[in-house]
Amino acid sequence: MIRLAVRCAPDQADLVLAELTVLAPNGVEEERGPGYVEYAIYGGEGELPELGEIDAVVGGRRIEVSSTEIPDDWADRWRDFHKPLLVGERLWLRPSWEPARDGAIDLIVDPGQAFGTGAHPTTRLCLEFLLELADVGEADGPLTDLGTGSGVLAIAAAKLGWSPVTGYDHEPAAIEASASNASINDVDVTFQRQNLRESLPDLAPICVANMTSPILKAVAAHLGAAGPSVMVLSGILPNELDEVVEAFAPAGLAEQDRRQMGDWAALLLRRPR
């Protein structure tokens, strides 16, 4: 088994992912770190696509392409690295082969279904904010999830009481993975494809967006005075927090809280009442 990886700067991620999704429609693995995003696909010898021309998609800017041989028992060992995660003491994120937890809200996401399992710090930070909003009685209406990925945040929101919940993503593989995950979790969530850099759908009063800072700032540019009253934002590097806050200020959204986990940060913005 071969792991073929492409590492790029965060502002190149959308273009790289779009190209990889065409080459590998079953989805890709995503890893984010300080100053980079890495996408990986897996396959046997001779099964993987040729990535030699992918640099043309990102305007000639440098990206890193690497391949690594994975041990034959990778499929079994892979399960050892994906353990259940308890968020906020009551939201239990688990792969399907792990048992439910008594007294916790159960959310099933299997790795390998594209775009994350919920364990990444950016997702966990968003989940913490959603739990806290639910705890103060704000999970009583519609919610929009921008850049839904695997649908973890949208599914969690539905389980916490928001309805209707709609998730948007530019990638067809993300929409497919999200719908599959919603079905597994037996929640009613709608997923639609949209390029969020170019335009926004109608947004609910509460909106969550786990995307890189350049995309978040593009979203901010499309917001009007009648936009969401609460926004949970993540996918932000700590040194980008102030500029993201500034980008959303013209839409009437002000910072209420910020927090950091490892190399990533998140914001809770609110329109003054």
Accessible surface in RSA format (square Angstrom, percent):
REM  Atomic radii and reference values for relative SASA: ProtOr
REM  Chains: A
REM  Algorithm: Lee & Richards
REM  Probe-radius: 1.40
REM  Slices: 20
REM RES _ NUM      All-atoms   Total-Side   Main-Chain    Non-polar    All polar
REM                ABS   REL    ABS   REL    ABS   REL    ABS   REL    ABS   REL
RES MET A   1    90.35  46.8  61.44  40.7  28.91  68.8  62.49  53.1  27.86  36.9
RES ILE A   2    32.41  18.4  32.41  24.1   0.00   0.0  32.41  23.3   0.00   0.0
RES ARG A   3    42.63  17.9  41.97  21.4   0.66   1.6  13.48  18.4  29.15  17.7
RES LEU A   4    22.18  12.4  21.04  15.1   1.15   2.9  21.04  14.8   1.15   3.1
RES ALA A   5     2.83   2.6   2.50   3.9   0.33   0.8   2.55   3.6   0.28   0.7
RES VAL A   6     0.48   0.3   0.48   0.4   0.00   0.0   0.48   0.4   0.00   0.0
RES ARG A   7    78.46  32.9  76.90  39.2   1.55   3.7  14.84  20.3  63.61  38.6
RES CYS A   8     6.14   4.6   0.00   0.0   6.14  14.4   6.14  15.5   0.00   0.0
RES ALA A   9    30.84  28.4  25.50  39.3   5.34  12.1  27.18  38.3   3.66   9.7
RES PRO A  10    23.95  17.5  22.84  20.8   1.12   4.1  22.84  18.9   1.12   6.9
RES ASP A  11    64.64  45.3  50.38  50.1  14.25  33.7  19.17  45.1  45.46  45.3
RES GLN A  12     5.77   3.2   5.31   3.9   0.47   1.1   3.45   7.3   2.32   1.8
RES ALA A  13     1.62   1.5   1.62   2.5   0.00   0.0   1.62   2.3   0.00   0.0
RES ASP A  14    44.81  31.4  42.03  41.8   2.79   6.6  15.83  37.2  28.99  28.9
RES LEU A  15    93.43  52.0  93.19  66.7   0.24   0.6  93.31  65.5   0.12   0.3
RES VAL A  16     0.00   0.0   0.00   0.0   0.00   0.0   0.00   0.0   0.00   0.0
RES LEU A  17    16.80   9.4  16.80  12.0   0.00   0.0  16.80  11.8   0.00   0.0
RES ALA A  18    31.82  29.3  29.22  45.1   2.61   5.9  29.61  41.7   2.21   5.9
RES GLU A  19    50.53  29.0  48.37  36.6   2.16   5.1   1.86   3.6  48.67  39.7
RES LEU A  20     1.59   0.9   1.59   1.1   0.00   0.0   1.59   1.1   0.00   0.0
RES THR A  21    11.26   8.0   9.70   9.8   1.56   3.7   9.10  12.2   2.16   3.3
RES VAL A  22   116.53  76.7  94.26  85.3  22.28  53.7 100.79  87.6  15.74  42.7
RES LEU A  23    60.47  33.7  39.46  28.2  21.01  52.8  43.03  30.2  17.43  46.9
RES ALA A  24    15.91  14.6  10.99  17.0   4.92  11.2  15.91  22.4   0.00   0.0
RES PRO A  25    86.80  63.3  79.20  72.2   7.60  27.6  79.63  65.7   7.17  44.6
RES ASN A  26   141.49  97.6 118.51 114.5  22.98  55.3  36.32  87.4 105.18 101.7
RES GLY A  27    16.88  20.8   0.00   N/A  16.88  20.8   3.23   8.9  13.65  30.6
RES VAL A  28     5.55   3.6   0.47   0.4   5.08  12.2   4.78   4.1   0.77   2.1
RES GLU A  29    68.04  39.1  58.33  44.1   9.72  23.1  35.44  68.5  32.61  26.6
RES GLU A  30    49.22  28.3  28.11  21.3  21.12  50.3   6.05  11.7  43.17  35.3
RES GLU A  31    73.43  42.2  71.48  54.1   1.95   4.6  27.91  54.0  45.52  37.2
RES ARG A  32    43.63  18.3  32.11  16.4  11.52  27.4   4.61   6.3  39.02  23.6
RES GLY A  33     4.21   5.2   0.00   N/A   4.21   5.2   4.21  11.6   0.00   0.0
RES PRO A  34    82.87  60.4  65.85  60.0  17.02  61.9  66.69  55.1  16.17 100.5
RES GLY A  35    42.73  52.7   0.00   N/A  42.73  52.7  25.53  70.1  17.20  38.5
RES TYR A  36    44.62  20.8  44.62  25.4   0.00   0.0  27.91  21.0  16.71  20.6
RES VAL A  37     0.00   0.0   0.00   0.0   0.00   0.0   0.00   0.0   0.00   0.0
RES GLU A  38    16.26   9.3  15.39  11.6   0.87   2.1   0.00   0.0  16.26  13.3
RES TYR A  39     2.39   1.1   2.39   1.4   0.00   0.0   0.00   0.0   2.39   2.9
RES ALA A  40     1.08   1.0   0.18   0.3   0.91   2.1   0.62   0.9   0.46   1.2
RES ILE A  41     8.78   5.0   6.18   4.6   2.60   6.3   8.78   6.3   0.00   0.0
RES TYR A  42    64.93  30.3  36.29  20.6  28.64  74.5  28.79  21.6  36.14  44.6
RES GLY A  43     7.93   9.8   0.00   N/A   7.93   9.8   7.93  21.8   0.00   0.0
RES GLY A  44    19.99  24.7   0.00   N/A  19.99  24.7  17.96  49.3   2.03   4.6
RES GLU A  45   156.22  89.7 127.27  96.3  28.95  68.9  63.40 122.6  92.82  75.8
RES GLY A  46    81.34 100.3   0.00   N/A  81.34 100.3  41.33 113.4  40.01  89.6
RES GLU A  47   130.92  75.2  97.05  73.4  33.87  80.6  41.70  80.7  89.21  72.8
RES LEU A  48    41.93  23.4  20.53  14.7  21.39  53.8  20.76  14.6  21.17  57.0
RES PRO A  49    36.72  26.8  19.58  17.8  17.14  62.3  31.45  26.0   5.27  32.7
RES GLU A  50   144.53  83.0 120.77  91.4  23.76  56.6  64.97 125.7  79.56  65.0
RES LEU A  51    11.05   6.2   4.01   2.9   7.03  17.7   5.53   3.9   5.51  14.8
RES GLY A  52    50.43  62.2   0.00   N/A  50.43  62.2  30.69  84.2  19.75  44.2
RES GLU A  53   137.82  79.1 134.51 101.8   3.30   7.9  63.76 123.3  74.05  60.5
RES ILE A  54     5.28   3.0   2.32   1.7   2.97   7.2   3.68   2.6   1.61   4.4
RES ASP A  55    65.82  46.1  65.73  65.4   0.09   0.2  15.01  35.3  50.82  50.7
RES ALA A  56    74.02  68.1  47.64  73.5  26.38  60.0  55.30  77.9  18.72  49.6
RES VAL A  57    51.25  33.7  33.74  30.5  17.51  42.2  41.35  35.9   9.91  26.9
RES VAL A  58     5.83   3.8   0.37   0.3   5.46  13.2   2.74   2.4   3.09   8.4
RES GLY A  59    69.22  85.4   0.00   N/A  69.22  85.4  40.27 110.5  28.95  64.8
RES GLY A  60    60.73  74.9   0.00   N/A  60.73  74.9  30.13  82.7  30.59  68.5
RES ARG A  61   122.87  51.6 116.34  59.3   6.53  15.5  59.94  81.9  62.93  38.1
RES ARG A  62   192.68  80.9 163.99  83.6  28.69  68.3  79.06 108.0 113.63  68.9
RES ILE A  63    22.99  13.1   3.57   2.7  19.42  46.8   5.53   4.0  17.46  47.4
RES GLU A  64    82.15  47.2  76.77  58.1   5.38  12.8  22.57  43.7  59.58  48.6
RES VAL A  65    72.47  47.7  39.82  36.0  32.65  78.7  39.82  34.6  32.65  88.6
RES SER A  66    62.52  52.8  54.38  72.6   8.14  18.8  44.50  94.8  18.02  25.2
RES SER A  67    75.41  63.7  46.18  61.6  29.23  67.3  10.41  22.2  65.00  91.1
RES THR A  68    74.06  52.7  68.81  69.8   5.26  12.5  51.20  68.8  22.86  34.6
RES GLU A  69   139.82  80.3 117.18  88.7  22.65  53.9  30.94  59.8 108.89  88.9
RES ILE A  70    18.63  10.6  16.86  12.6   1.78   4.3  16.91  12.2   1.72   4.7
RES PRO A  71    66.74  48.6  53.96  49.2  12.78  46.5  65.93  54.4   0.81   5.1
RES ASP A  72   147.58 103.4 110.91 110.4  36.67  86.7  41.56  97.8 106.02 105.7
RES ASP A  73    70.35  49.3  63.24  62.9   7.12  16.8  36.19  85.2  34.17  34.1
RES TRP A  74    55.71  22.4  55.33  26.8   0.38   0.9  43.33  23.1  12.38  20.1
RES ALA A  75    61.68  56.7  56.89  87.8   4.79  10.9  57.02  80.3   4.66  12.3
RES ASP A  76   106.34  74.5 100.29  99.8   6.05  14.3  27.18  64.0  79.16  78.9
RES ARG A  77   103.07  43.3 102.54  52.3   0.54   1.3  27.90  38.1  75.17  45.6
RES TRP A  78    58.87  23.6  56.33  27.3   2.54   6.0  51.73  27.6   7.14  11.6
RES ARG A  79   115.32  48.4 113.83  58.0   1.49   3.5  24.45  33.4  90.87  55.1
RES ASP A  80    88.43  61.9  77.90  77.5  10.53  24.9  21.12  49.7  67.31  67.1
RES PHE A  81   153.99  77.0 125.01  77.4  28.98  75.4 129.16  78.3  24.83  71.1
RES HIS A  82    50.46  27.6  46.56  32.4   3.90  10.0  36.10  37.2  14.36  16.7
RES LYS A  83   125.33  61.1 105.78  64.9  19.55  46.6  70.72  63.7  54.61  58.2
RES PRO A  84    33.61  24.5  15.68  14.3  17.93  65.2  15.68  12.9  17.93 111.4
RES LEU A  85    38.39  21.4  36.42  26.1   1.98   5.0  38.39  27.0   0.00   0.0
RES LEU A  86    49.72  27.7  25.52  18.3  24.20  60.8  25.52  17.9  24.20  65.1
RES VAL A  87     6.26   4.1   3.28   3.0   2.98   7.2   6.26   5.4   0.00   0.0
RES GLY A  88    43.82  54.0   0.00   N/A  43.82  54.0  23.85  65.4  19.97  44.7
RES GLU A  89   149.23  85.7 128.45  97.2  20.78  49.5  57.33 110.9  91.90  75.0
RES ARG A  90    73.86  31.0  73.73  37.6   0.12   0.3  40.27  55.0  33.58  20.4
RES LEU A  91     0.06   0.0   0.06   0.0   0.00   0.0   0.06   0.0   0.00   0.0
RES TRP A  92    31.25  12.5  31.25  15.1   0.00   0.0  31.25  16.7   0.00   0.0
RES LEU A  93     7.16   4.0   5.49   3.9   1.67   4.2   5.78   4.1   1.39   3.7
RES ARG A  94    28.77  12.1  25.23  12.9   3.54   8.4   1.88   2.6  26.88  16.3
RES PRO A  95     6.19   4.5   6.19   5.6   0.00   0.0   6.19   5.1   0.00   0.0
RES SER A  96    60.42  51.1  39.64  52.9  20.78  47.9  25.08  53.4  35.35  49.5
RES TRP A  97    73.24  29.4  36.52  17.7  36.71  86.2  44.63  23.8  28.60  46.4
RES GLU A  98    36.49  21.0  34.17  25.9   2.32   5.5   1.79   3.5  34.70  28.3
RES PRO A  99    96.13  70.1  85.46  77.9  10.67  38.8  95.68  79.0   0.45   2.8
RES ALA A 100    63.43  58.3  40.02  61.8  23.41  53.2  40.24  56.7  23.19  61.4
RES ARG A 101   110.91  46.6 100.84  51.4  10.07  24.0  19.97  27.3  90.94  55.1
RES ASP A 102   147.91 103.6 121.95 121.4  25.97  61.4  44.12 103.8 103.79 103.5
RES GLY A 103    88.06 108.6   0.00   N/A  88.06 108.6  45.58 125.1  42.48  95.1
RES ALA A 104    21.90  20.1   2.84   4.4  19.06  43.4   4.74   6.7  17.16  45.5
RES ILE A 105    43.99  25.0  38.34  28.6   5.65  13.6  43.91  31.6   0.08   0.2
RES ASP A 106    36.96  25.9  32.51  32.4   4.45  10.5  22.00  51.8  14.95  14.9
RES LEU A 107     0.00   0.0   0.00   0.0   0.00   0.0   0.00   0.0   0.00   0.0
RES ILE A 108    27.61  15.7  27.56  20.5   0.04   0.1  27.56  19.8   0.04   0.1
RES VAL A 109     5.27   3.5   1.62   1.5   3.64   8.8   2.12   1.8   3.15   8.5
RES ASP A 110    28.22  19.8  26.41  26.3   1.81   4.3   6.85  16.1  21.38  21.3
RES PRO A 111     9.92   7.2   4.32   3.9   5.60  20.3   5.70   4.7   4.22  26.2
RES GLY A 112    68.39  84.3   0.00   N/A  68.39  84.3  31.84  87.4  36.54  81.8
RES GLN A 113    53.82  30.1  43.90  32.1   9.92  23.6  27.36  58.2  26.46  20.1
RES ALA A 114     8.29   7.6   1.48   2.3   6.81  15.5   4.67   6.6   3.61   9.6
RES PHE A 115    22.17  11.1   7.93   4.9  14.24  37.1   8.87   5.4  13.31  38.1
RES GLY A 116    38.27  47.2   0.00   N/A  38.27  47.2  29.44  80.8   8.83  19.8
RES THR A 117    33.18  23.6  25.66  26.0   7.52  17.9  15.70  21.1  17.49  26.4
RES GLY A 118     2.95   3.6   0.00   N/A   2.95   3.6   0.48   1.3   2.47   5.5
RES ALA A 119    52.81  48.6  46.77  72.2   6.05  13.8  47.00  66.2   5.81  15.4
RES HIS A 120    49.32  27.0  40.83  28.4   8.49  21.7  44.76  46.1   4.56   5.3
RES PRO A 121    33.44  24.4  33.44  30.5   0.00   0.0  33.44  27.6   0.00   0.0
RES THR A 122     3.91   2.8   3.91   4.0   0.00   0.0   0.27   0.4   3.64   5.5
RES THR A 123    16.29  11.6  16.29  16.5   0.00   0.0   3.68   4.9  12.61  19.1
RES ARG A 124    71.51  30.0  71.51  36.5   0.00   0.0   0.45   0.6  71.05  43.1
RES LEU A 125     2.58   1.4   2.58   1.8   0.00   0.0   2.58   1.8   0.00   0.0
RES CYS A 126     0.00   0.0   0.00   0.0   0.00   0.0   0.00   0.0   0.00   0.0
RES LEU A 127     0.17   0.1   0.04   0.0   0.13   0.3   0.04   0.0   0.13   0.3
RES GLU A 128    46.77  26.9  45.38  34.3   1.39   3.3  10.88  21.0  35.89  29.3
RES PHE A 129     0.99   0.5   0.85   0.5   0.14   0.4   0.85   0.5   0.14   0.4
RES LEU A 130     0.04   0.0   0.04   0.0   0.00   0.0   0.04   0.0   0.00   0.0
RES LEU A 131     5.54   3.1   5.54   4.0   0.00   0.0   5.54   3.9   0.00   0.0
RES GLU A 132    78.39  45.0  76.32  57.7   2.07   4.9  41.92  81.1  36.47  29.8
RES LEU A 133     6.26   3.5   6.04   4.3   0.22   0.5   6.24   4.4   0.02   0.1
RES ALA A 134    20.22  18.6   5.03   7.8  15.19  34.6   5.15   7.3  15.07  39.9
RES ASP A 135    95.22  66.7  58.53  58.3  36.68  86.7  27.74  65.3  67.48  67.3
RES VAL A 136   107.20  70.5  74.33  67.3  32.86  79.2  83.06  72.2  24.13  65.5
RES GLY A 137    50.69  62.5   0.00   N/A  50.69  62.5  34.70  95.2  15.99  35.8
RES GLU A 138    32.59  18.7  28.54  21.6   4.06   9.7  19.19  37.1  13.41  10.9
RES ALA A 139    17.99  16.5   5.26   8.1  12.73  29.0   6.07   8.5  11.92  31.6
RES ASP A 140   122.52  85.8  86.06  85.7  36.46  86.2  39.37  92.7  83.15  82.9
RES GLY A 141    17.07  21.1   0.00   N/A  17.07  21.1  16.41  45.0   0.66   1.5
RES PRO A 142    53.42  38.9  51.73  47.2   1.69   6.1  51.73  42.7   1.69  10.5
RES LEU A 143     1.65   0.9   0.00   0.0   1.65   4.2   0.00   0.0   1.65   4.4
RES THR A 144     4.28   3.0   4.28   4.3   0.00   0.0   0.00   0.0   4.28   6.5
RES ASP A 145     0.55   0.4   0.55   0.5   0.00   0.0   0.00   0.0   0.55   0.6
RES LEU A 146     0.00   0.0   0.00   0.0   0.00   0.0   0.00   0.0   0.00   0.0
RES GLY A 147    18.02  22.2   0.00   N/A  18.02  22.2   7.32  20.1  10.70  24.0
RES THR A 148    10.05   7.1   0.00   0.0  10.05  24.0   0.83   1.1   9.22  13.9
RES GLY A 149    13.19  16.3   0.00   N/A  13.19  16.3  13.19  36.2   0.00   0.0
RES SER A 150     4.95   4.2   3.77   5.0   1.18   2.7   0.28   0.6   4.68   6.6
RES GLY A 151     0.00   0.0   0.00   N/A   0.00   0.0   0.00   0.0   0.00   0.0
RES VAL A 152     5.25   3.5   4.48   4.1   0.77   1.8   4.48   3.9   0.77   2.1
RES LEU A 153     9.30   5.2   8.88   6.4   0.43   1.1   8.88   6.2   0.43   1.1
RES ALA A 154     0.00   0.0   0.00   0.0   0.00   0.0   0.00   0.0   0.00   0.0
RES ILE A 155     0.00   0.0   0.00   0.0   0.00   0.0   0.00   0.0   0.00   0.0
RES ALA A 156     0.00   0.0   0.00   0.0   0.00   0.0   0.00   0.0   0.00   0.0
RES ALA A 157     0.00   0.0   0.00   0.0   0.00   0.0   0.00   0.0   0.00   0.0
RES ALA A 158    23.19  21.3   7.21  11.1  15.98  36.4   7.23  10.2  15.96  42.3
RES LYS A 159    63.59  31.0  33.43  20.5  30.16  71.8  14.29  12.9  49.30  52.5
RES LEU A 160    22.93  12.8   2.37   1.7  20.56  51.7   5.74   4.0  17.19  46.3
RES GLY A 161    42.37  52.3   0.00   N/A  42.37  52.3  27.63  75.8  14.74  33.0
RES TRP A 162     3.80   1.5   0.66   0.3   3.14   7.4   0.21   0.1   3.59   5.8
RES SER A 163    76.25  64.4  64.02  85.4  12.23  28.2  31.46  67.0  44.79  62.8
RES PRO A 164    90.25  65.8  86.72  79.1   3.53  12.8  89.12  73.6   1.13   7.0
RES VAL A 165     2.74   1.8   0.54   0.5   2.20   5.3   0.54   0.5   2.20   6.0
RES THR A 166    26.53  18.9  26.53  26.9   0.00   0.0   5.80   7.8  20.72  31.3
RES GLY A 167     0.00   0.0   0.00   N/A   0.00   0.0   0.00   0.0   0.00   0.0
RES TYR A 168    18.03   8.4  18.03  10.3   0.00   0.0   1.40   1.0  16.63  20.5
RES ASP A 169    17.26  12.1  16.90  16.8   0.36   0.8   0.98   2.3  16.28  16.2
RES HIS A 170    68.13  37.2  65.87  45.8   2.26   5.8  45.58  47.0  22.55  26.2
RES GLU A 171    10.58   6.1  10.58   8.0   0.00   0.0   2.60   5.0   7.98   6.5
RES PRO A 172    64.77  47.2  57.75  52.6   7.02  25.5  60.86  50.3   3.91  24.3
RES ALA A 173     8.49   7.8   2.77   4.3   5.71  13.0   5.49   7.7   3.00   7.9
RES ALA A 174     0.36   0.3   0.36   0.5   0.00   0.0   0.36   0.5   0.00   0.0
RES ILE A 175    31.12  17.7  31.12  23.2   0.00   0.0  31.12  22.4   0.00   0.0
RES GLU A 176   124.94  71.7 116.80  88.4   8.14  19.4  47.88  92.6  77.06  62.9
RES ALA A 177     8.95   8.2   3.40   5.3   5.55  12.6   8.71  12.3   0.25   0.7
RES SER A 178     0.00   0.0   0.00   0.0   0.00   0.0   0.00   0.0   0.00   0.0
RES ALA A 179    50.66  46.6  42.97  66.3   7.69  17.5  45.27  63.7   5.39  14.3
RES SER A 180    48.23  40.8  38.86  51.9   9.37  21.6  28.89  61.5  19.34  27.1
RES ASN A 181     0.09   0.1   0.09   0.1   0.00   0.0   0.00   0.0   0.09   0.1
RES ALA A 182     5.12   4.7   5.12   7.9   0.00   0.0   5.12   7.2   0.00   0.0
RES SER A 183    87.82  74.2  63.77  85.1  24.05  55.4  34.25  72.9  53.57  75.0
RES ILE A 184    77.70  44.2  51.48  38.4  26.22  63.2  59.50  42.8  18.20  49.4
RES ASN A 185    10.30   7.1   0.82   0.8   9.48  22.8   4.10   9.9   6.20   6.0
RES ASP A 186   134.23  94.0 110.34 109.8  23.89  56.5  31.73  74.7 102.50 102.2
RES VAL A 187    29.56  19.4  11.31  10.2  18.25  44.0  18.10  15.7  11.46  31.1
RES ASP A 188   135.35  94.8 111.93 111.4  23.42  55.4  42.73 100.6  92.61  92.4
RES VAL A 189    18.38  12.1   0.00   0.0  18.38  44.3   0.61   0.5  17.77  48.2
RES THR A 190    68.03  48.4  63.31  64.2   4.72  11.3  35.48  47.7  32.55  49.2
RES PHE A 191    24.49  12.3   3.45   2.1  21.05  54.8   3.45   2.1  21.05  60.2
RES GLN A 192    85.16  47.6  81.11  59.3   4.06   9.7  23.39  49.8  61.77  46.8
RES ARG A 193   141.82  59.5 113.49  57.9  28.34  67.5  40.12  54.8 101.70  61.6
RES GLN A 194    39.70  22.2  32.90  24.0   6.81  16.2  13.45  28.6  26.25  19.9
RES ASN A 195    43.66  30.1  37.28  36.0   6.38  15.4  10.80  26.0  32.86  31.8
RES LEU A 196     9.15   5.1   6.79   4.9   2.36   5.9   6.79   4.8   2.36   6.3
RES ARG A 197    89.99  37.8  77.62  39.6  12.36  29.4  39.20  53.6  50.79  30.8
RES GLU A 198   125.02  71.8 103.68  78.4  21.34  50.8  38.99  75.4  86.04  70.2
RES SER A 199    53.38  45.1  51.68  69.0   1.70   3.9  35.91  76.5  17.46  24.5
RES LEU A 200    36.13  20.1  10.08   7.2  26.05  65.5  10.08   7.1  26.05  70.1
RES PRO A 201    21.84  15.9   6.17   5.6  15.68  57.0  15.94  13.2   5.90  36.7
RES ASP A 202   142.48  99.8 122.60 122.0  19.88  47.0  42.37  99.7 100.11  99.8
RES LEU A 203    39.97  22.3   7.66   5.5  32.31  81.2   8.69   6.1  31.28  84.2
RES ALA A 204    11.61  10.7   4.14   6.4   7.47  17.0  10.23  14.4   1.38   3.7
RES PRO A 205    70.90  51.7  66.05  60.2   4.85  17.6  70.71  58.4   0.19   1.2
RES ILE A 206    13.07   7.4  13.07   9.7   0.00   0.0  13.07   9.4   0.00   0.0
RES CYS A 207     0.00   0.0   0.00   0.0   0.00   0.0   0.00   0.0   0.00   0.0
RES VAL A 208     0.04   0.0   0.04   0.0   0.00   0.0   0.04   0.0   0.00   0.0
RES ALA A 209     0.00   0.0   0.00   0.0   0.00   0.0   0.00   0.0   0.00   0.0
RES ASN A 210    32.82  22.6  21.22  20.5  11.60  27.9   2.84   6.8  29.98  29.0
RES MET A 211    14.15   7.3  11.18   7.4   2.97   7.1   9.82   8.3   4.33   5.7
RES THR A 212     3.18   2.3   2.96   3.0   0.22   0.5   2.70   3.6   0.48   0.7
RES SER A 213     2.16   1.8   1.08   1.4   1.09   2.5   1.08   2.3   1.09   1.5
RES PRO A 214    39.30  28.6  31.94  29.1   7.36  26.8  34.57  28.5   4.74  29.4
RES ILE A 215    14.27   8.1  14.27  10.6   0.00   0.0  14.27  10.3   0.00   0.0
RES LEU A 216     0.00   0.0   0.00   0.0   0.00   0.0   0.00   0.0   0.00   0.0
RES LYS A 217    71.11  34.7  65.38  40.1   5.73  13.6  34.09  30.7  37.02  39.4
RES ALA A 218    23.10  21.2  14.39  22.2   8.71  19.8  22.22  31.3   0.88   2.3
RES VAL A 219     0.00   0.0   0.00   0.0   0.00   0.0   0.00   0.0   0.00   0.0
RES ALA A 220     7.25   6.7   0.78   1.2   6.47  14.7   0.78   1.1   6.47  17.1
RES ALA A 221    85.53  78.6  45.09  69.6  40.44  92.0  57.70  81.3  27.84  73.7
RES HIS A 222    81.30  44.4  51.59  35.9  29.70  76.0  36.16  37.3  45.14  52.5
RES LEU A 223    22.39  12.5   2.78   2.0  19.61  49.3   4.08   2.9  18.31  49.3
RES GLY A 224    41.94  51.7   0.00   N/A  41.94  51.7  34.94  95.9   7.00  15.7
RES ALA A 225    91.97  84.6  68.84 106.2  23.13  52.6  70.22  98.9  21.75  57.6
RES ALA A 226   107.19  98.6  68.46 105.7  38.72  88.1  80.44 113.3  26.75  70.9
RES GLY A 227    23.49  29.0   0.00   N/A  23.49  29.0  11.31  31.0  12.18  27.3
RES PRO A 228     0.85   0.6   0.00   0.0   0.85   3.1   0.84   0.7   0.00   0.0
RES SER A 229    43.76  37.0  43.10  57.5   0.66   1.5  32.48  69.2  11.28  15.8
RES VAL A 230     2.26   1.5   2.26   2.0   0.00   0.0   2.26   2.0   0.00   0.0
RES MET A 231     0.00   0.0   0.00   0.0   0.00   0.0   0.00   0.0   0.00   0.0
RES VAL A 232     0.02   0.0   0.02   0.0   0.00   0.0   0.02   0.0   0.00   0.0
RES LEU A 233     0.00   0.0   0.00   0.0   0.00   0.0   0.00   0.0   0.00   0.0
RES SER A 234     0.00   0.0   0.00   0.0   0.00   0.0   0.00   0.0   0.00   0.0
RES GLY A 235     3.18   3.9   0.00   N/A   3.18   3.9   1.20   3.3   1.98   4.4
RES ILE A 236     0.00   0.0   0.00   0.0   0.00   0.0   0.00   0.0   0.00   0.0
RES LEU A 237    25.60  14.3  25.60  18.3   0.00   0.0  25.60  18.0   0.00   0.0
RES PRO A 238    46.52  33.9  36.12  32.9  10.41  37.8  36.44  30.1  10.09  62.7
RES ASN A 239   130.82  90.2  95.44  92.2  35.38  85.2  48.81 117.5  82.01  79.3
RES GLU A 240    34.09  19.6  34.09  25.8   0.00   0.0   8.08  15.6  26.01  21.2
RES LEU A 241    11.12   6.2  11.07   7.9   0.05   0.1  11.07   7.8   0.05   0.1
RES ASP A 242    86.75  60.8  84.29  83.9   2.47   5.8  28.47  67.0  58.28  58.1
RES GLU A 243    72.37  41.5  67.42  51.0   4.95  11.8  25.89  50.1  46.48  37.9
RES VAL A 244     0.00   0.0   0.00   0.0   0.00   0.0   0.00   0.0   0.00   0.0
RES VAL A 245    27.24  17.9  27.17  24.6   0.07   0.2  27.17  23.6   0.07   0.2
RES GLU A 246   120.72  69.3 110.36  83.5  10.37  24.7  42.99  83.1  77.74  63.5
RES ALA A 247    29.52  27.1   9.84  15.2  19.68  44.8  22.52  31.7   7.00  18.5
RES PHE A 248     0.00   0.0   0.00   0.0   0.00   0.0   0.00   0.0   0.00   0.0
RES ALA A 249    55.87  51.4  42.43  65.5  13.44  30.6  43.93  61.9  11.95  31.6
RES PRO A 250   120.56  87.9  76.62  69.8  43.94 159.7  90.09  74.4  30.47 189.4
RES ALA A 251     5.98   5.5   1.37   2.1   4.62  10.5   5.23   7.4   0.75   2.0
RES GLY A 252    32.07  39.6   0.00   N/A  32.07  39.6  30.88  84.7   1.20   2.7
RES LEU A 253     2.64   1.5   0.00   0.0   2.64   6.6   0.42   0.3   2.22   6.0
RES ALA A 254    50.06  46.0  45.97  70.9   4.09   9.3  49.13  69.2   0.93   2.5
RES GLU A 255    64.35  36.9  36.16  27.4  28.20  67.1  14.86  28.7  49.49  40.4
RES GLN A 256   100.95  56.4  68.30  49.9  32.64  77.7  31.78  67.7  69.16  52.5
RES ASP A 257    46.31  32.4  41.71  41.5   4.60  10.9  13.65  32.1  32.66  32.6
RES ARG A 258    92.61  38.9  77.80  39.7  14.82  35.3  40.28  55.0  52.34  31.7
RES ARG A 259    61.44  25.8  51.85  26.4   9.59  22.8  33.56  45.9  27.88  16.9
RES GLN A 260   105.29  58.9  74.44  54.4  30.85  73.5  21.02  44.7  84.27  63.9
RES MET A 261    43.73  22.6  38.55  25.5   5.17  12.3  43.51  37.0   0.21   0.3
RES GLY A 262    59.48  73.4   0.00   N/A  59.48  73.4  40.93 112.3  18.55  41.6
RES ASP A 263    73.44  51.4  68.44  68.1   5.00  11.8   5.51  13.0  67.93  67.7
RES TRP A 264     8.14   3.3   8.14   3.9   0.00   0.0   5.07   2.7   3.07   5.0
RES ALA A 265     0.00   0.0   0.00   0.0   0.00   0.0   0.00   0.0   0.00   0.0
RES ALA A 266     0.00   0.0   0.00   0.0   0.00   0.0   0.00   0.0   0.00   0.0
RES LEU A 267     0.00   0.0   0.00   0.0   0.00   0.0   0.00   0.0   0.00   0.0
RES LEU A 268    12.01   6.7  12.01   8.6   0.00   0.0  12.01   8.4   0.00   0.0
RES LEU A 269     0.15   0.1   0.15   0.1   0.00   0.0   0.15   0.1   0.00   0.0
RES ARG A 270    39.00  16.4  36.46  18.6   2.54   6.1  24.17  33.0  14.84   9.0
RES ARG A 271    49.96  21.0  46.90  23.9   3.06   7.3  39.46  53.9  10.50   6.4
RES PRO A 272   100.25  73.1  72.52  66.1  27.73 100.8  82.37  68.0  17.88 111.1
RES ARG A 273   231.83  97.3 153.02  78.0  78.82 187.7 107.80 147.3 124.04  75.2
END  Absolute sums over single chains surface
CHAIN  1 A    12285.2       9119.0       3166.3       6347.1       5938.2
END  Absolute sums over all chains
TOTAL         12285.2       9119.0       3166.3       6347.1       5938.2
